[in-house]
Amino acid sequence: MAARASAATMTEERELVITRIFDAPRSLVFKVWTAPEHLARWWGPQGFTTLSCAMDLRPGGAWFRRMRSPHGSLHTKRGIYREIVAPERLVFTYADEDEDGELGPETLVTVTFEEHGAKTRLTLRQSGFETVTARDGHYGGWTSCMERFAEYLATL
């Protein structure tokens, strides 16, 4: 199942929007975003390995991911689910955790899943960045992550 090229916009200085169409039904795309056994196989930029993945998929439930970069550095991300409307939308907070367990600035991520014929239009909106540099750094990470997602989705 292939995906079309993504479209991204930086709407305002502190918001990132990425839209991509995946050649898979919405129910499958949503499932692969919300089941830890699937998510652990595609989460993170190209070359990263997910070491740990936990999800309490309910409003108020926490999520956690720890990854290793190709150079060996550890990266920990975590947040809280705010809204889950299966198979239409996920809303969750997103923050980096440093090696001392301190959380960095929190952003808000909204992922929508729209039927597009037999395909799915996924739109990821991340807002609340403190700087344009932080926003742009996430653009690279999410774009690479979406490539991994498309590759994994094609195997199902």
ZICOR-V42431 format. One record per residue. RES is the residue in three letters. PSI is psi in degrees with one decimal (* if undefined). NEAR is the number of other ideal C-beta (glycine too) atoms within 10 Angstrom. Layout:
res: (RES	RES)
psi: (PSI	PSI)
near: (NEAR	NEAR)
This chain:
res: (MET	ALA	ALA	ARG	ALA	SER	ALA	ALA	THR	MET	THR	GLU	GLU	ARG	GLU	LEU	VAL	ILE	THR	ARG	ILE	PHE	ASP	ALA	PRO	ARG	SER	LEU	VAL	PHE	LYS	VAL	TRP	THR	ALA	PRO	GLU	HIS	LEU	ALA	ARG	TRP	TRP	GLY	PRO	GLN	GLY	PHE	THR	THR	LEU	SER	CYS	ALA	MET	ASP	LEU	ARG	PRO	GLY	GLY	ALA	TRP	PHE	ARG	ARG	MET	ARG	SER	PRO	HIS	GLY	SER	LEU	HIS	THR	LYS	ARG	GLY	ILE	TYR	ARG	GLU	ILE	VAL	ALA	PRO	GLU	ARG	LEU	VAL	PHE	THR	TYR	ALA	ASP	GLU	ASP	GLU	ASP	GLY	GLU	LEU	GLY	PRO	GLU	THR	LEU	VAL	THR	VAL	THR	PHE	GLU	GLU	HIS	GLY	ALA	LYS	THR	ARG	LEU	THR	LEU	ARG	GLN	SER	GLY	PHE	GLU	THR	VAL	THR	ALA	ARG	ASP	GLY	HIS	TYR	GLY	GLY	TRP	THR	SER	CYS	MET	GLU	ARG	PHE	ALA	GLU	TYR	LEU	ALA	THR	LEU)
psi: (111.6	168.2	149.8	160.8	148.3	159.1	135.9	144.3	149.5	88.6	111.3	174.0	-24.4	24.4	140.8	135.7	125.4	130.6	135.8	144.7	126.9	141.3	66.6	152.6	151.4	-41.5	-38.8	-43.2	-44.6	-44.2	-43.0	-22.8	-19.9	-1.1	120.0	-33.9	-26.3	-48.2	-36.6	-18.3	-14.4	-11.7	138.4	164.7	163.8	136.8	-14.0	150.2	128.6	120.8	-32.5	137.9	119.5	140.8	125.9	85.3	81.6	153.6	127.8	-10.6	150.5	154.9	155.4	137.8	135.3	129.5	156.9	131.6	166.6	-22.8	-0.7	-5.5	147.7	142.4	123.7	132.0	147.0	164.7	-172.9	134.2	129.7	-33.5	137.1	116.5	91.3	137.5	36.8	-37.7	144.4	136.6	127.0	154.7	159.6	125.1	147.6	146.2	129.1	179.0	-16.5	3.0	6.3	135.1	139.0	-171.0	140.2	138.3	171.7	128.1	130.2	123.5	123.0	147.5	110.7	135.7	135.7	74.6	-128.5	4.2	-178.9	129.5	115.9	128.2	123.5	125.0	120.3	126.4	162.0	18.8	144.5	-28.2	161.4	-37.3	-43.2	-44.7	-47.9	-33.2	-38.1	-31.9	-48.7	-43.2	-47.9	-38.9	-44.2	-40.6	-40.3	-33.1	-45.6	-40.2	-47.1	-42.0	-44.4	-43.2	-35.9	-17.1	-10.2	*)
near: (17	12	21	14	6	17	11	15	12	14	11	12	9	16	16	24	17	20	17	21	19	24	17	22	18	20	13	17	25	22	16	19	18	18	12	17	8	18	20	18	15	19	20	21	17	12	12	19	12	16	13	12	17	13	17	12	15	9	12	8	15	14	21	15	22	17	20	15	13	10	6	6	10	13	17	17	18	18	19	16	19	15	11	17	11	13	18	14	15	22	17	22	17	18	15	15	17	11	8	5	7	9	14	13	12	14	22	15	19	16	19	16	23	15	14	15	9	9	19	25	17	25	16	21	17	21	15	15	20	12	11	12	9	18	20	12	13	19	17	10	15	20	17	15	19	20	16	17	23	21	15	16	20	13	8	10)
